[in-house]
């Protein structure tokens, strides 16, 4: 009996092993899930926070979610108030990219600094890019102007299906960039002698503790007519009340006509001073306006400030260019091995108007055009003018050629003489001045040989 029971148990065990423990030939399966969906923008916000002395910062917050691999990075692009959308493109000029975001769960935050030189007005977040860890990216953007909808659209998905997110704008009113620019410079009559033109510039940020320097540049009627003429640059001073001002002395021999304040340059008091320059390149007419550029931007912006002209009436206006009649050199060969040698260039000239103010001479080594000597002599007497040059043992050995001479009179008229292409003669090119009465003047070439 016991043997039968034992045999039955053994048979059942064999059946169990055969049925349930026989190895299968099927391969095990692994379920692979691909991340095909890019992350989604939930919200975006930004605000401008004013800092000290006109500087500030933009605080940006973006909330984004991903259904599988989580958000990896976020960046956005801020567009300026005067941005220009490039033709057939979603790109535009003067954009600022913000990519240094910090993550806290689904919230990404960043702070973008704006210096006092950044443009005033309404800035917008024009482009938001969100990427997940599966390298799927979703881009939200604002439709380019003029089809601007005011809402973000998913680029590469459907331009006809905008999201519900309104454009995020940032209003900036910088205390350094001025919203007013008042220039006072009354017309001036000078029958004889001299008189002062009082120039005053008033703008929003007049406080002298923020501003280091204000400079104006005036150009003569000849320059406005694309001829050679006088440029006057003057630093203004804080008058203690409401503006920056200074007198500019004009003489009865200065050119009569309409002078233009071409440029106003303002420098702040930062440890590394920054500069904003208001200027115009349009010299004709009366309605054109100043533009401005910043030394940390490179971009150029327009303003609503009309350019300022001043009428000068001079009793003995001088518009005639001085004339170089001859050139001579004290040495044709120099040997400075025993000590420095001074070479005197003598320029004889004719100036019948306001009197000659200066003579500038340039000398260039024939073997190396970057090896240049130049000197300007301010004179107060009649012809001739002597312009000295010093040759030392370290100067390049070989031939040096006097390449140009510039004569300037007290009224700002000037004439340039320079060598022709084969360096054999000097002549005056009337195309440089624009005056039809000017003719070419031939003079002998001056050459100096330095030996050892």
C-alpha positions in Angstrom: 0.0 0.0 0.0 2.7 2.4 1.0 4.7 1.7 -2.2 1.6 2.5 -4.4 1.2 5.9 -2.7 4.9 6.7 -3.1 4.8 5.8 -6.8 1.7 7.9 -7.4 3.4 10.9 -5.8 6.5 10.4 -8.0 4.4 10.3 -11.1 2.5 13.5 -10.2 5.8 15.3 -9.5 7.1 14.3 -13.0 3.9 15.6 -14.6 4.2 18.9 -12.7 7.8 19.4 -13.7 7.0 18.7 -17.4 4.0 20.9 -17.5 5.1 23.9 -15.5 8.9 23.9 -15.5 9.7 23.2 -19.2 11.8 26.1 -20.5 10.1 28.3 -23.2 11.7 29.4 -26.4 9.9 32.8 -26.4 12.1 36.0 -25.9 11.2 38.3 -23.0 9.6 41.6 -24.1 10.6 45.2 -23.0 8.2 48.0 -23.5 9.9 51.1 -25.0 8.1 54.5 -24.8 9.3 57.3 -27.1 8.9 61.0 -26.1 7.3 62.5 -29.2 5.6 65.5 -27.5 7.4 68.7 -26.8 6.9 70.5 -23.6 4.1 73.0 -23.1 4.0 76.7 -22.0 1.7 77.2 -19.1 2.3 80.9 -18.3 4.8 83.7 -18.9 5.3 87.0 -17.1 7.9 89.8 -16.8 8.4 93.1 -15.0 11.0 95.9 -15.2 12.6 96.9 -11.9 14.4 100.2 -11.8 17.9 100.2 -10.2 20.3 102.9 -9.2 21.4 105.7 -11.5 19.1 104.7 -14.4 20.2 101.0 -14.5 17.6 98.3 -14.1 16.7 94.7 -14.7 13.9 92.6 -16.2 12.6 89.8 -14.1 11.1 86.9 -16.2 9.0 83.9 -15.0 8.0 81.1 -17.3 6.0 78.0 -16.2 6.3 75.0 -18.5 5.4 71.3 -18.2 6.3 68.1 -20.0 4.3 64.8 -20.0 7.2 62.4 -19.9 10.9 63.4 -19.8 10.5 66.7 -18.0 11.7 70.2 -19.2 15.4 70.5 -19.7 15.9 74.2 -20.5 14.1 77.4 -21.3 15.2 80.6 -23.1 13.5 83.6 -24.6 14.2 86.6 -26.8 13.3 90.2 -25.9 12.6 92.7 -28.7 13.3 96.4 -28.4 10.7 99.2 -28.9 12.2 100.0 -32.3 13.0 96.5 -33.5 12.9 95.9 -37.2 11.5 92.5 -38.4 13.7 91.2 -41.2 12.0 90.5 -44.5 10.4 87.1 -44.9 11.7 86.1 -41.5 10.8 85.7 -37.9 14.1 87.2 -36.9 14.7 90.9 -36.3 17.3 93.5 -35.4 18.2 94.6 -31.9 17.2 91.4 -30.0 18.4 90.3 -26.6 18.5 86.6 -25.8 17.9 85.4 -22.2 19.1 81.9 -21.5 20.3 81.8 -17.9 17.1 80.5 -16.3 16.9 78.9 -12.8 14.5 76.0 -12.2 12.2 75.4 -9.3 9.8 72.6 -10.2 7.8 73.8 -13.2 8.8 77.4 -12.7 11.8 78.9 -14.5 13.0 82.4 -13.6 15.7 84.7 -15.0 16.9 88.2 -14.4 18.2 90.2 -17.4 20.1 93.5 -16.7 19.5 96.6 -18.7 21.9 99.5 -18.5 20.9 103.1 -18.4 21.7 103.3 -22.1 19.0 100.7 -23.1 16.1 102.1 -25.1 13.1 103.7 -23.5 9.6 102.4 -24.5 7.7 99.1 -24.7 9.8 96.0 -24.9 8.2 92.6 -25.6 9.1 89.0 -25.1 8.9 87.9 -28.7 10.1 84.3 -28.7 10.0 81.6 -26.0 11.7 78.2 -26.5 11.2 75.2 -24.3 13.1 71.9 -24.6 12.6 68.6 -22.8 15.1 65.8 -22.0 14.1 64.0 -25.1 15.3 66.9 -27.2 11.9 67.9 -28.3 11.4 71.7 -28.5 8.4 73.9 -28.7 8.8 77.5 -29.9 6.2 80.2 -29.1 6.5 83.5 -31.0 4.7 86.7 -31.9 3.6 87.2 -35.4 5.9 89.6 -37.2 4.7 93.1 -37.7 2.4 94.3 -39.2 0.4 91.1 -38.8 1.0 91.3 -35.1 -1.9 89.6 -33.2 -0.8 90.3 -29.7 -0.8 86.5 -28.8 1.8 83.8 -29.0 1.7 81.2 -31.8 3.4 77.8 -31.9 5.9 78.1 -34.6 6.3 75.1 -37.0 2.9 73.8 -35.8 0.2 76.1 -37.0 0.4 79.8 -37.6 -3.4 80.0 -37.7 -3.8 78.5 -34.2 -2.6 81.1 -31.7 -2.4 80.3 -28.1 -4.4 82.1 -25.4 -1.3 83.8 -24.0 -1.2 87.6 -24.6 2.1 89.2 -25.5 4.2 90.0 -22.5 5.3 93.6 -22.5 7.9 95.5 -20.4 7.7 99.2 -20.1 11.0 101.0 -19.6 11.5 104.7 -19.0 15.2 105.3 -18.4 16.3 108.4 -16.5 19.5 108.7 -18.6 18.1 108.4 -22.1 16.3 111.6 -22.4 12.7 112.2 -23.7 13.4 115.9 -24.2 16.4 117.6 -25.8 16.1 121.4 -25.8 19.0 123.2 -27.6 19.2 127.0 -27.3 21.7 128.9 -29.6 20.4 132.3 -30.7 21.5 133.7 -34.1 24.6 135.8 -34.0 25.8 138.9 -35.8 29.6 139.9 -35.7 30.2 143.2 -37.5 33.9 143.1 -36.4 36.1 141.5 -33.8 34.5 138.6 -32.0 31.3 137.7 -30.2 30.1 134.7 -28.1 27.5 132.2 -29.2 25.8 131.0 -26.0 24.8 127.3 -26.5 22.6 125.6 -23.9 21.4 122.0 -23.8 18.6 120.9 -21.5 17.5 117.3 -21.1 15.6 115.1 -18.6 18.6 114.0 -16.5 20.3 117.3 -15.7 21.7 116.2 -12.3 25.5 116.7 -12.4 26.2 113.8 -10.1 25.0 111.5 -12.9 26.5 113.3 -15.8 30.2 113.8 -16.3 30.4 115.7 -19.5 28.2 117.2 -22.2 29.8 118.1 -25.6 28.4 119.8 -28.7 29.8 119.9 -32.2 29.1 122.6 -34.7 29.8 122.4 -38.4 30.2 125.3 -40.8 28.1 126.0 -43.9 30.9 124.7 -46.1 30.8 121.3 -44.5 27.0 121.3 -44.8 27.6 121.9 -48.5 30.1 118.9 -48.6 33.1 121.1 -48.8 36.1 121.4 -46.4 35.3 123.7 -43.5 35.5 124.4 -39.8 34.3 122.0 -37.1 33.9 123.5 -33.5 33.8 121.1 -30.5 32.9 122.6 -27.2 32.5 121.1 -23.7 29.5 122.5 -21.8 29.3 123.1 -18.1 26.5 122.6 -15.6 25.0 126.1 -14.9 23.8 125.1 -11.4 20.1 125.4 -12.2 18.6 123.7 -15.2 20.9 123.1 -18.1 24.4 122.6 -19.5 25.9 125.6 -21.3 29.0 127.4 -22.5 29.9 130.3 -24.8 31.6 129.6 -28.2 33.6 132.5 -29.5 33.1 133.4 -33.2 35.1 136.0 -35.2 34.1 138.4 -37.9 36.1 136.3 -40.4 34.1 133.1 -39.7 31.9 132.0 -42.5 28.5 133.6 -42.6 25.5 131.3 -43.1 23.7 128.5 -41.4 25.8 126.6 -38.9 24.5 123.2 -37.6 24.8 121.5 -34.2 25.6 118.1 -35.7 26.3 116.2 -32.5 25.5 116.3 -28.8 27.5 113.8 -26.7 26.6 113.0 -23.1 29.0 111.0 -20.8 27.8 109.5 -17.5 29.8 109.1 -14.2 30.1 105.3 -14.1 33.5 103.9 -13.2 33.7 102.9 -16.8 31.9 105.9 -18.5 29.3 105.2 -21.0 28.3 107.6 -23.8 25.1 108.4 -25.6 25.5 110.5 -28.8 22.7 112.4 -30.5 23.6 113.3 -34.1 22.4 114.0 -37.6 23.9 113.1 -41.0 21.3 115.2 -42.8 22.8 118.6 -43.2 20.1 120.2 -45.4 16.6 121.4 -44.5 15.2 122.3 -41.2 12.7 119.5 -40.2 15.1 116.5 -40.0 15.7 115.0 -36.6 18.6 113.7 -34.5 19.2 110.0 -34.2 21.3 108.5 -31.4 23.7 105.6 -30.8 25.1 104.0 -27.6 28.6 103.0 -26.9 27.5 99.6 -25.6 25.0 98.8 -28.3 26.1 99.5 -31.9 22.4 100.0 -32.8 21.1 103.4 -34.1 17.8 104.8 -33.0 15.7 107.7 -34.2 14.3 110.4 -32.0 11.7 113.1 -32.2 14.2 115.9 -31.6 14.5 118.4 -34.4 18.1 119.4 -35.3 19.3 122.9 -34.4 20.8 125.4 -36.9 22.3 128.8 -36.0 22.5 131.8 -38.4 25.9 133.5 -38.2 26.3 136.9 -39.9 30.0 137.8 -40.0 31.3 141.3 -41.1 34.4 140.0 -43.0 33.6 136.4 -43.7 36.6 134.4 -45.1 35.7 131.4 -47.3 39.0 131.3 -49.3 41.4 128.4 -48.9 45.0 129.1 -48.1 47.6 128.4 -50.8 51.0 126.6 -50.6 53.5 128.3 -52.8 56.7 126.2 -52.1 58.2 123.5 -50.0 61.9 123.0 -48.9 63.8 120.7 -46.7 66.9 121.4 -44.6 68.3 117.8 -45.2 68.0 115.3 -48.1 70.3 112.8 -46.3 70.4 112.2 -42.5 72.8 110.0 -40.5 71.6 109.8 -36.8 74.1 107.2 -35.8 76.0 109.9 -33.9 72.8 111.5 -32.4 69.3 112.6 -33.3 69.0 114.8 -36.4 66.3 117.5 -36.8 65.0 118.0 -40.3 63.1 121.3 -40.9 60.4 121.4 -43.6 59.8 125.0 -44.7 56.3 125.8 -46.1 55.8 129.1 -47.9 52.1 130.0 -48.2 49.7 132.7 -49.2 46.7 133.6 -47.0 44.9 136.9 -47.5 41.8 136.4 -45.3 41.7 135.4 -41.7 45.4 134.4 -41.5 46.9 130.9 -41.4 46.3 128.9 -38.3 48.3 125.7 -38.8 50.5 123.6 -41.1 50.4 119.8 -40.9 53.1 117.7 -42.7 53.2 113.9 -43.0 56.3 111.8 -43.9 56.1 108.1 -44.8 58.9 105.5 -45.2 59.0 104.2 -48.7 59.8 100.7 -47.4 57.0 100.5 -44.9 53.8 102.6 -45.4 52.9 102.0 -41.7 56.1 103.8 -40.6 54.8 107.4 -40.5 56.0 110.7 -39.0 53.6 113.7 -38.7 53.7 117.0 -37.1 51.3 120.0 -36.8 52.6 123.5 -36.1 50.3 126.2 -34.9 51.5 129.6 -36.3 50.6 133.2 -35.5 52.7 135.0 -38.0 53.2 135.5 -41.8 54.8 133.0 -44.2 56.9 130.8 -44.0 56.1 128.1 -41.5 58.8 125.7 -40.3 57.7 122.2 -39.4 60.5 120.1 -37.6 61.0 116.4 -37.7 63.4 114.3 -35.6 65.2 111.2 -37.0 66.8 108.8 -34.6 69.0 105.7 -35.1 66.0 103.5 -34.5 64.1 104.9 -37.6 63.9 102.7 -40.7 66.9 103.1 -43.0 66.1 104.1 -46.5 64.1 106.8 -48.3 61.3 108.8 -46.7 58.8 110.8 -48.7 56.8 113.9 -47.7 53.4 112.6 -48.7 51.0 115.4 -47.7 50.7 119.0 -46.4 47.5 120.5 -45.0 47.1 124.3 -44.6 44.3 125.5 -42.3 43.4 129.2 -41.8 41.7 130.7 -38.7 38.3 130.6 -40.4 38.6 126.8 -40.8 39.2 126.8 -44.6 41.9 124.4 -45.5 43.7 122.9 -48.5 45.5 119.6 -48.8 48.5 118.9 -51.0 49.6 115.3 -51.5 51.9 113.3 -53.8 50.6 111.7 -57.0 50.7 108.0 -57.6 54.3 107.9 -58.8 55.5 110.1 -56.0 57.2 112.6 -58.3 55.2 115.8 -57.7 52.7 117.4 -55.3 49.3 118.7 -56.5 46.0 119.9 -55.0 43.0 117.9 -56.0 40.0 120.2 -56.4 37.5 117.3 -55.9 38.4 117.2 -52.2 37.0 120.7 -51.7 34.2 120.8 -54.1 35.1 124.3 -55.4 35.2 124.6 -59.1 37.7 127.4 -59.0 40.5 125.3 -57.5 43.2 124.1 -59.8 46.0 121.5 -59.5 49.3 123.0 -58.3 52.5 121.2 -59.1 55.4 121.3 -56.6 58.6 119.4 -56.4 58.6 116.2 -54.4 60.6 116.2 -51.2 62.5 113.0 -50.2 64.9 112.4 -47.3 67.2 109.4 -47.1 68.2 108.0 -43.7 71.5 106.2 -43.7 73.6 104.5 -41.0 
